[in-house]
Amino acid sequence: MVTVYTTAIKVASLLRLIKQSDQTRLVFNTTTDPTLAEVENFINEAEDYIDRETHHAWRAVQVTNEHYDVGVPYWRWYRREIPVHLKHRKIRTFVSGTDKIEIWDGSSWVDLISGGYTEGRSNDFWIDYERGIIYFINKKPLYQQSGVRVSYKYGDASVPGDIQEACTKLAAMKILENEDYKIVLPEGISQYAILSKVESWKKDVDKFLANRREILTAII
């Protein structure tokens, strides 16, 4: 199972778990409770939660068949470039077969990525990958609802420290809140201390994600 924002080792380190057999530090594996696979699943759930809450990602996330309206500009009827603002920024390079930029020609979808069209400011279209904007130039969509359909990947290439910490704490909280797991915490930690720790971590996570949350704006 692939994890990006944190690792099971970091989760175990944060919890400071102890092996019952010899009282040494625990590392998750196939025989621990929870198992390594279960912890990695918790991490994946935390990654998805972070992406939803921030409206962004620090890994490659695939978007499929996202529809966009193409409205008539109120200030003039013709313009050299027609921009379509995607719902995300930090767009990854389009790959034919999995990624598409499609326009509805009145009877069918025309894919600019696999259909032999050329990317570039003086060609059929160009893409602002940083801001997530597609500019149609020589091959323009019709002015209509759902005139453009896009499948693409987005996300930063590196994971900042606060996102790593947020993901680690979210996965650790999942373990502490589940009484079915037979984990052994360091001696002297009471149930009250566990609940207090979970509440403190939750506040940290909320703060980190609030600082990273993308502002979505409507483009008219």
N, C-alpha and C positions, 0 to 999 in steps of 0.2 A: 504494500500500500504506500502510495507516494504522499508525503507531507512536505509543505513548503515553508510555512510561517514559523514552525517550531519543530522540535523532535520529541520523541518519547523519553529520551535521555534527559532533556531539559525539564520535562514535566516531573520525572522522578526526582531530579535534583531539587526542584522547587518544593516538593512535598517532603523531602528528606526521609523517604521511606526506609524501613529497616527489615532485613530478612529475619524471620522467626527462628530459623535454624541456628544461625551463628551471630545474630545481631550486627551484621555488616550492612552497608548501604545496598539497597535493592535497585536492580535494573530490570525493567520489564522484559519478559520473554514469553515463550509459548506455555510455560507452566505457572506463571504468576497469576494472581487474581486481583485486578484484571490482567488479561494477556496483552502482549505487545500489539496484536492486531486490534484489540478493543480500544486501547489507548490511541492508536493511530486513527481509528475511526472517530474518536472524540475530537482529535485534532482537526480532521477533515470537516467535522460539523462546526467547529469553532472558526475555521477558515471561511466556510460558507456564511456564517453569521456575521463575521467581520466585513465581508464583501457586501452583504445586504445592508448593513448599518451605515457603511461609509459611502456606498454607491461607487466604490472603486475596488481595485485589486492590486496585489503585489505579486502576482503570478499570471500565467496566461489563462484567461477565461474565455470560453467560446460562447458567442451569441449567434443564434440561428434565426433567420427569417424575421428580422426586425423591420417593421413597416414605417414609412415616413410619408407624410403628405407633402405635396409640392404646390404651394400657394402662389397665386398671381401677385407679384409685387405691386403695392399700391402707388409707388412713386413713379414707375415707368413700366411699360409693357415688354420691353426687351432689355436684357442685360447680357454681357459677354459670358459671365459665369453664373451658374445657379448653384448656391451652396446648400448642402444638407448637413445639418449639425447632428452627429451621432449622440447617443445617450451616454457615451463614455469617452474618455480621452486616453492618451497613451496607447494608441492603436498599434497593433503588431502588423508587420508586413503581410499583405494579402497573399495567400497561397491558392493557386487554382485547384479546384476540386473540393476543398473544405471551406474556403472563403469566397464570397460572391458580392458583387455590386450589380444589382439587377434593376432595370427600368422597364416599366410597362409601356409597350408600344401601341396599345389598343387591342391587341389580340393575344399576346404572349409576353413572357419575361425574357429580356435580353441581358445576358451576363457580360459585363464589360471586362471581367477578369479572365474568363476562359474564351471569350468570343473574338479575340484578336485585336481588341482596342488598345490604344497606347496611353500610358500614364505620363503626365508631364504638363507643365504650365502652358505649353504651346500645342498640346495635343488634345486628346479626347476628354481627359479628366485629370485632376491632380488631387492629392490627399495631404491635408495637414495632420500628420500622425500625432503630433504633440497635443493638439487641441481637439482632435476628433472631428474634422470637417472634410467632407468630400465636395469638391468643386467640379461641376459638369461644364465642359466648354464646347467642344465640337460635337459631342453626343449628349444632347440634353433630354431630360425626362419631360413628359407632358405635365402641364399644370392640372393636377387632380389629386384626389385622396388616394393614399397608398400608391403613389406613383413610383416610389423607390422601395426596394427591398434589399436589405444588407445582412450578410452573414460574415462575422469578423471575430477576431480575438483582440483582447485589450488587457492591459495591466503593466505595472512597473516591473522592471527586470530584477530589482533587489528589494529586500524586505527591511524596512527601518526598525530600529531597536524597540520602539514603543509598540509596533504591531507584533513583533516577536513576543514581547512580554505579555501583551493582551491575549494572544493565542495560547501561550503557555498557561496563563492563569485560568482561562476559560476551560481548558481541558482538565486542569487540576481540580477546579471547582466541581466539574462533573463527577469526578471520582469521589471527592469528599462528601458530596451530597447523596451518593448512592450507598445505602447501608448494606447492600448485598455483597459488596466487595470485602475481601478479608485482608485488607491492608493493615500493616503495623506501623503506626506513627512513632516518632521519638518519645521516649518515656517522659511522663509529666504533662503531656498535652491532653486536656480535658475536652469533652464534647462542646462545652461553652467556648473554649479557645478555638475549636475548629469552626464553629458558627461565626465567631468574631473575625476569624481569618478570611472566611468566604465573603463576608460582608465587606471587608476592607478591600479584597481583590476586586469585587464587583464594582466598587467605586473607582478603583484604578482603571478598570477596563472601560467603564462609561466615560471617564475623562479622556482616555486615549482616543476612543472612537469619535467622541464629539469633536476633538481637535482635528481629526482626519476626515470628517464628513464632507463630501462634495456638495456644493450648492447647485441644485438643478434649476435652470432657467428656461422659460419658454421662449422660443425663437419665432418671431412673427415676420 
